[in-house]
Amino acid sequence: MDAPFKASDLSDAIRHIQAPSAPGMDGLAAPFYQAAP
């Protein structure tokens, strides 16, 4: 978990979030992140 990550790793993780999941600590649900460029 201490290794740097690439932007492509982050976008892959966001793409695989289950849509009906609960919002995170920031209060934003998966569709918010999936709609972002």
GROMACS elastic network, one bead per residue, 0.5 to 0.9 nm:
[ bonds ]
;  ai    aj funct       b0    kb
    1     4     6  0.80874   500
    5     8     6  0.82989   500
    5     9     6  0.64144   500
    5    10     6  0.74734   500
    6     9     6  0.52318   500
    6    10     6  0.66905   500
    6    11     6  0.89311   500
    7    10     6  0.51105   500
    7    11     6  0.62599   500
    7    12     6  0.86174   500
    8    11     6  0.51043   500
    8    12     6  0.60842   500
    8    13     6  0.85961   500
    9    12     6  0.51799   500
    9    13     6  0.62773   500
    9    14     6  0.87587   500
   10    13     6  0.51433   500
   10    14     6  0.62535   500
   10    15     6  0.86136   500
   11    14     6  0.50898   500
   11    15     6  0.60669   500
   11    16     6  0.87000   500
   11    34     6  0.86567   500
   12    15     6  0.51136   500
   12    16     6  0.64145   500
   13    16     6  0.52881   500
   13    17     6  0.66421   500
   14    17     6  0.54134   500
   14    30     6  0.76147   500
   14    33     6  0.66683   500
   14    34     6  0.62953   500
   15    18     6  0.85300   500
   15    30     6  0.88929   500
   15    33     6  0.84998   500
   15    34     6  0.62291   500
   16    19     6  0.86894   500
   17    20     6  0.87804   500
   17    21     6  0.76093   500
   17    30     6  0.62794   500
   17    31     6  0.88050   500
   17    34     6  0.83509   500
   18    21     6  0.55678   500
   18    30     6  0.70794   500
   19    22     6  0.86017   500
   19    29     6  0.78646   500
   19    30     6  0.55251   500
   19    31     6  0.62983   500
   19    34     6  0.88913   500
   20    29     6  0.82972   500
   20    30     6  0.76117   500
   20    31     6  0.87613   500
   21    24     6  0.88039   500
   21    29     6  0.71361   500
   21    30     6  0.68460   500
   22    27     6  0.86839   500
   22    28     6  0.85924   500
   22    29     6  0.63279   500
   22    30     6  0.79485   500
   23    26     6  0.73242   500
   23    27     6  0.50793   500
   23    28     6  0.50458   500
   23    30     6  0.69590   500
   24    27     6  0.53384   500
   24    28     6  0.60490   500
   24    29     6  0.66733   500
   24    30     6  0.85721   500
   25    28     6  0.77393   500
   26    29     6  0.87041   500
   28    31     6  0.82941   500
   28    32     6  0.64036   500
   28    33     6  0.78438   500
   29    32     6  0.57493   500
   29    33     6  0.72894   500
   30    33     6  0.54412   500
   30    34     6  0.61605   500
   30    35     6  0.86778   500
   31    35     6  0.59567   500
   31    36     6  0.86128   500
   32    35     6  0.53939   500
   32    36     6  0.65589   500
   33    36     6  0.52446   500
   33    37     6  0.84691   500
   34    37     6  0.79425   500
